[in-house]
Amino acid sequence: MKDLSATKRHVQPSSFFFTEDEVNDLVRDNMPLVRQIARRYSQCYPDSFEDLVQVGSIGLLKAINYYDPNRTRAASFRTLATCYIRGEIRHYLRDHASIVQVPRKLTEINAQISQLEERLTKSLNRSPSVSELSAHSGFTVREILDAQQSWEARLHYESLDGAEDDDRDDHRGLSEVVADRKYMELLKMSEDRELLTQALKNLGEKTRQIVEFVFFYDLSQKETACVLGLSEMGVSRAVHSGLKNLREVIVAEAAAKAEKKKHSKD
């Protein structure tokens, strides 16, 4: 697991609506939720648990910062916190995809062993042992076990991620698909995540929060509207205006860099 210091988006444990003692109480009361969600995602890579708890804690602090108890239409704090915690963890796992990617060598070993296992099962009328697989393949027992365990971890991670999506009412309309494509274009335009993060800071707080929910945290526009106590139309408008503003900032930044590079050559 890579060092978290380079990937954290710093969050101050403060809030407009809670006192310092109330913030501390919210953190204490909801850390079991952080650990529960982190444990779910760490099942495919046990060594990552403490890192995911740390990342999930950032999501919890964000939820505390953004939660407005006076907004009657909004979801409960626990619902908002779950979205932020889950979102931060999933975003982190995407940025560090190597923890669930199977190395090419192990993928090739696993493919060969799978074919060999099928043949030996037919000839022996039983499942072959790892030692038998090793004897017939030329791979060591350790290589075979590593290949099988790595592949099982990858499949388990995908099943966990898919289960999260299956539990959600996430039937996206055409407008959301189009917005997704526009967002992917922005990712391609920006040289790195830092540029996009800086561009996000130019958005208004509410628009930025909506864009983060939809594109960083994988919530549907319907879910975002429910969690924030907004109308779906309002969320849709914020998404499209936010993408437009992000594009303008990124294009301007790219032009400024190109101009600077041109002058440096002169």
WONOR-V210010 format. One record per residue. N is the residue number from 0. RES is the residue in one small letter. PSI is psi as a letter, one per 20 degrees, with the letter a starting at -180 (* if undefined). BURIAL is b if it has 16 or more other C-alpha atoms within 10 Angstrom, else e. D_FIRST is the distance of its C-alpha to the first C-alpha in whole Angstrom. Layout:
n->N res->RES psi->PSI burial->BURIAL d_first->D_FIRST
n->N res->RES psi->PSI burial->BURIAL d_first->D_FIRST
//
This chain:
n->0 res->m psi->p burial->e d_first->0
n->1 res->k psi->r burial->e d_first->4
n->2 res->d psi->p burial->e d_first->7
n->3 res->l psi->i burial->e d_first->8
n->4 res->s psi->h burial->e d_first->12
n->5 res->a psi->i burial->e d_first->12
n->6 res->t psi->i burial->e d_first->12
n->7 res->k psi->q burial->e d_first->14
n->8 res->r psi->o burial->e d_first->17
n->9 res->h psi->p burial->e d_first->19
n->10 res->v psi->p burial->e d_first->21
n->11 res->q psi->p burial->e d_first->24
n->12 res->p psi->m burial->e d_first->25
n->13 res->s psi->r burial->b d_first->29
n->14 res->s psi->q burial->b d_first->31
n->15 res->f psi->h burial->e d_first->34
n->16 res->f psi->i burial->e d_first->35
n->17 res->f psi->q burial->b d_first->34
n->18 res->t psi->r burial->e d_first->35
n->19 res->e psi->g burial->e d_first->33
n->20 res->d psi->h burial->e d_first->33
n->21 res->e psi->h burial->e d_first->33
n->22 res->v psi->g burial->b d_first->30
n->23 res->n psi->h burial->e d_first->29
n->24 res->d psi->g burial->e d_first->30
n->25 res->l psi->g burial->b d_first->28
n->26 res->v psi->g burial->b d_first->25
n->27 res->r psi->g burial->e d_first->26
n->28 res->d psi->h burial->e d_first->28
n->29 res->n psi->i burial->b d_first->25
n->30 res->m psi->h burial->e d_first->22
n->31 res->p psi->h burial->e d_first->23
n->32 res->l psi->g burial->b d_first->22
n->33 res->v psi->g burial->b d_first->19
n->34 res->r psi->h burial->b d_first->18
n->35 res->q psi->g burial->e d_first->20
n->36 res->i psi->g burial->b d_first->18
n->37 res->a psi->g burial->b d_first->14
n->38 res->r psi->h burial->b d_first->15
n->39 res->r psi->g burial->e d_first->17
n->40 res->y psi->h burial->b d_first->14
n->41 res->s psi->i burial->b d_first->12
n->42 res->q psi->h burial->e d_first->14
n->43 res->c psi->i burial->b d_first->13
n->44 res->y psi->m burial->b d_first->10
n->45 res->p psi->h burial->e d_first->11
n->46 res->d psi->i burial->e d_first->8
n->47 res->s psi->i burial->b d_first->7
n->48 res->f psi->g burial->b d_first->10
n->49 res->e psi->h burial->e d_first->10
n->50 res->d psi->g burial->b d_first->8
n->51 res->l psi->h burial->b d_first->10
n->52 res->v psi->g burial->b d_first->13
n->53 res->q psi->g burial->b d_first->13
n->54 res->v psi->g burial->b d_first->12
n->55 res->g psi->h burial->b d_first->15
n->56 res->s psi->h burial->b d_first->17
n->57 res->i psi->g burial->b d_first->17
n->58 res->g psi->g burial->b d_first->19
n->59 res->l psi->g burial->b d_first->21
n->60 res->l psi->h burial->b d_first->22
n->61 res->k psi->g burial->b d_first->23
n->62 res->a psi->g burial->b d_first->25
n->63 res->i psi->g burial->b d_first->27
n->64 res->n psi->h burial->b d_first->28
n->65 res->y psi->h burial->b d_first->29
n->66 res->y psi->p burial->b d_first->31
n->67 res->d psi->o burial->b d_first->35
n->68 res->p psi->i burial->e d_first->37
n->69 res->n psi->i burial->e d_first->40
n->70 res->r psi->o burial->e d_first->39
n->71 res->t psi->h burial->e d_first->41
n->72 res->r psi->i burial->e d_first->39
n->73 res->a psi->r burial->b d_first->36
n->74 res->a psi->r burial->b d_first->34
n->75 res->s psi->r burial->e d_first->33
n->76 res->f psi->h burial->b d_first->30
n->77 res->r psi->h burial->e d_first->28
n->78 res->t psi->g burial->e d_first->28
n->79 res->l psi->g burial->b d_first->27
n->80 res->a psi->g burial->b d_first->24
n->81 res->t psi->g burial->b d_first->23
n->82 res->c psi->g burial->b d_first->23
n->83 res->y psi->g burial->b d_first->21
n->84 res->i psi->g burial->b d_first->19
n->85 res->r psi->g burial->b d_first->18
n->86 res->g psi->g burial->b d_first->18
n->87 res->e psi->g burial->b d_first->16
n->88 res->i psi->g burial->b d_first->13
n->89 res->r psi->h burial->b d_first->14
n->90 res->h psi->g burial->b d_first->14
n->91 res->y psi->g burial->b d_first->11
n->92 res->l psi->h burial->b d_first->10
n->93 res->r psi->g burial->e d_first->13
n->94 res->d psi->h burial->e d_first->11
n->95 res->h psi->l burial->e d_first->8
n->96 res->a psi->i burial->e d_first->10
n->97 res->s psi->h burial->e d_first->9
n->98 res->i psi->i burial->b d_first->7
n->99 res->v psi->j burial->b d_first->10
n->100 res->q psi->p burial->e d_first->12
n->101 res->v psi->p burial->b d_first->14
n->102 res->p psi->q burial->e d_first->15
n->103 res->r psi->g burial->e d_first->19
n->104 res->k psi->g burial->e d_first->20
n->105 res->l psi->h burial->b d_first->19
n->106 res->t psi->g burial->b d_first->20
n->107 res->e psi->g burial->e d_first->23
n->108 res->i psi->g burial->b d_first->24
n->109 res->n psi->h burial->b d_first->23
n->110 res->a psi->g burial->e d_first->26
n->111 res->q psi->g burial->e d_first->28
n->112 res->i psi->h burial->b d_first->28
n->113 res->s psi->g burial->e d_first->29
n->114 res->q psi->g burial->e d_first->32
n->115 res->l psi->g burial->e d_first->33
n->116 res->e psi->h burial->b d_first->32
n->117 res->e psi->g burial->e d_first->34
n->118 res->r psi->g burial->e d_first->37
n->119 res->l psi->h burial->b d_first->37
n->120 res->t psi->h burial->e d_first->37
n->121 res->k psi->g burial->e d_first->40
n->122 res->s psi->h burial->e d_first->42
n->123 res->l psi->i burial->e d_first->41
n->124 res->n psi->k burial->e d_first->42
n->125 res->r psi->r burial->e d_first->39
n->126 res->s psi->p burial->e d_first->35
n->127 res->p psi->q burial->b d_first->34
n->128 res->s psi->r burial->e d_first->32
n->129 res->v psi->h burial->b d_first->29
n->130 res->s psi->g burial->e d_first->31
n->131 res->e psi->h burial->e d_first->34
n->132 res->l psi->g burial->b d_first->31
n->133 res->s psi->g burial->b d_first->30
n->134 res->a psi->h burial->e d_first->34
n->135 res->h psi->i burial->e d_first->35
n->136 res->s psi->h burial->e d_first->32
n->137 res->g psi->i burial->e d_first->31
n->138 res->f psi->q burial->e d_first->27
n->139 res->t psi->r burial->e d_first->26
n->140 res->v psi->h burial->b d_first->26
n->141 res->r psi->g burial->e d_first->22
n->142 res->e psi->g burial->b d_first->22
n->143 res->i psi->g burial->b d_first->23
n->144 res->l psi->g burial->e d_first->21
n->145 res->d psi->g burial->e d_first->18
n->146 res->a psi->g burial->b d_first->19
n->147 res->q psi->g burial->b d_first->20
n->148 res->q psi->h burial->b d_first->17
n->149 res->s psi->g burial->b d_first->15
n->150 res->w psi->h burial->b d_first->18
n->151 res->e psi->h burial->e d_first->18
n->152 res->a psi->g burial->b d_first->15
n->153 res->r psi->g burial->b d_first->15
n->154 res->l psi->h burial->e d_first->19
n->155 res->h psi->g burial->b d_first->18
n->156 res->y psi->g burial->b d_first->15
n->157 res->e psi->h burial->e d_first->18
n->158 res->s psi->h burial->e d_first->21
n->159 res->l psi->g burial->b d_first->19
n->160 res->d psi->g burial->e d_first->19
n->161 res->g psi->h burial->e d_first->22
n->162 res->a psi->h burial->e d_first->24
n->163 res->e psi->g burial->e d_first->23
n->164 res->d psi->h burial->e d_first->25
n->165 res->d psi->h burial->e d_first->28
n->166 res->d psi->i burial->e d_first->28
n->167 res->r psi->q burial->e d_first->29
n->168 res->d psi->n burial->e d_first->32
n->169 res->d psi->l burial->e d_first->31
n->170 res->h psi->o burial->e d_first->34
n->171 res->r psi->p burial->e d_first->33
n->172 res->g psi->r burial->e d_first->36
n->173 res->l psi->h burial->e d_first->37
n->174 res->s psi->h burial->e d_first->37
n->175 res->e psi->h burial->b d_first->33
n->176 res->v psi->g burial->e d_first->32
n->177 res->v psi->g burial->e d_first->34
n->178 res->a psi->h burial->b d_first->32
n->179 res->d psi->g burial->b d_first->29
n->180 res->r psi->g burial->e d_first->30
n->181 res->k psi->h burial->b d_first->31
n->182 res->y psi->g burial->b d_first->28
n->183 res->m psi->h burial->e d_first->26
n->184 res->e psi->h burial->e d_first->29
n->185 res->l psi->h burial->b d_first->28
n->186 res->l psi->h burial->b d_first->24
n->187 res->k psi->h burial->e d_first->26
n->188 res->m psi->h burial->e d_first->28
n->189 res->s psi->p burial->b d_first->25
n->190 res->e psi->h burial->e d_first->24
n->191 res->d psi->r burial->e d_first->20
n->192 res->r psi->h burial->e d_first->19
n->193 res->e psi->h burial->e d_first->20
n->194 res->l psi->g burial->b d_first->24
n->195 res->l psi->h burial->b d_first->24
n->196 res->t psi->g burial->e d_first->22
n->197 res->q psi->h burial->e d_first->25
n->198 res->a psi->h burial->b d_first->28
n->199 res->l psi->h burial->b d_first->27
n->200 res->k psi->i burial->e d_first->28
n->201 res->n psi->i burial->e d_first->31
n->202 res->l psi->q burial->b d_first->32
n->203 res->g psi->q burial->e d_first->34
n->204 res->e psi->g burial->e d_first->32
n->205 res->k psi->g burial->e d_first->33
n->206 res->t psi->g burial->b d_first->32
n->207 res->r psi->g burial->b d_first->29
n->208 res->q psi->g burial->b d_first->28
n->209 res->i psi->g burial->b d_first->29
n->210 res->v psi->g burial->b d_first->28
n->211 res->e psi->g burial->b d_first->24
n->212 res->f psi->g burial->b d_first->25
n->213 res->v psi->g burial->b d_first->26
n->214 res->f psi->h burial->b d_first->24
n->215 res->f psi->h burial->b d_first->21
n->216 res->y psi->j burial->b d_first->21
n->217 res->d psi->k burial->b d_first->23
n->218 res->l psi->q burial->b d_first->26
n->219 res->s psi->r burial->b d_first->29
n->220 res->q psi->h burial->b d_first->32
n->221 res->k psi->g burial->b d_first->34
n->222 res->e psi->g burial->b d_first->31
n->223 res->t psi->g burial->b d_first->30
n->224 res->a psi->g burial->b d_first->34
n->225 res->c psi->g burial->b d_first->34
n->226 res->v psi->g burial->b d_first->32
n->227 res->l psi->i burial->b d_first->33
n->228 res->g psi->k burial->e d_first->37
n->229 res->l psi->r burial->b d_first->38
n->230 res->s psi->q burial->e d_first->39
n->231 res->e psi->h burial->b d_first->38
n->232 res->m psi->g burial->e d_first->40
n->233 res->g psi->h burial->e d_first->39
n->234 res->v psi->g burial->b d_first->35
n->235 res->s psi->g burial->b d_first->36
n->236 res->r psi->g burial->e d_first->38
n->237 res->a psi->h burial->b d_first->35
n->238 res->v psi->g burial->b d_first->33
n->239 res->h psi->h burial->b d_first->35
n->240 res->s psi->h burial->e d_first->36
n->241 res->g psi->g burial->b d_first->33
n->242 res->l psi->h burial->b d_first->32
n->243 res->k psi->g burial->e d_first->35
n->244 res->n psi->h burial->b d_first->34
n->245 res->l psi->g burial->b d_first->31
n->246 res->r psi->g burial->b d_first->32
n->247 res->e psi->g burial->e d_first->35
n->248 res->v psi->g burial->b d_first->33
n->249 res->i psi->g burial->b d_first->30
n->250 res->v psi->g burial->e d_first->34
n->251 res->a psi->g burial->e d_first->35
n->252 res->e psi->g burial->e d_first->32
n->253 res->a psi->g burial->b d_first->32
n->254 res->a psi->g burial->e d_first->36
n->255 res->a psi->g burial->e d_first->35
n->256 res->k psi->h burial->e d_first->33
n->257 res->a psi->g burial->e d_first->35
n->258 res->e psi->g burial->e d_first->38
n->259 res->k psi->g burial->e d_first->36
n->260 res->k psi->h burial->e d_first->36
n->261 res->k psi->g burial->e d_first->39
n->262 res->h psi->h burial->e d_first->41
n->263 res->s psi->h burial->e d_first->38
n->264 res->k psi->h burial->e d_first->40
n->265 res->d psi->* burial->e d_first->43
//
